[in-house]
Amino acid sequence: MTGTQHEFDEALLSGYIDGELTQGDRQRVRLHLENCAECRQAVEGLRSLREVTMGTEFRVPEDTQWDEAPRGFLSRLLTNVGWLLAIAWFVGLGAYVVWQTTTDSESFRFEGLIGFALLLAFVLIILSALVDRLKIRKNDPYRKVRK
């Protein structure tokens, strides 16, 4: 298929193997394959690849191998401190934006409005995720599963 000009590409030959072509295309490909050794070789390669792919079995790991990485004291501590810092940052940014918008300076009002909109966007995104998690939690079939 590489040396000479062919009207069939690999996708069409793959469709021929999978039986996904229309009757007219299937007949065109079959007639072409009768006269073209290079395309017949490509079809045989695609067939063998399909057989190997379809015959591949995947070994499912045991339940003990699905465990998450161990979460020790230090890991939990770092996660909790990270969340506390993030919450403090949001609260601090919100207080700063409110303070800037309440001052008499006109130049800070526009910047404060932009900062407030950005802060509100982050809060709304986090709240939407929290609401979704709380809704799903009621019907979660894996809620009582212990690791």
Secondary structure, 3 states (H helix, E strand, C coil): CCCCCCCCCHHHHHHHHHCCCCHHHHHHHHHHHHHCHHHHHHHHHHHHHHHHHHCCCCCCCCHHHHCCCCCCHHHHHHHHHHHHHHHHHHHHHHHHHHHHHHCCCCHHHHHHHHHHHHHHHHHHHHHHHHHHHHHHHHHCCCCCCCC
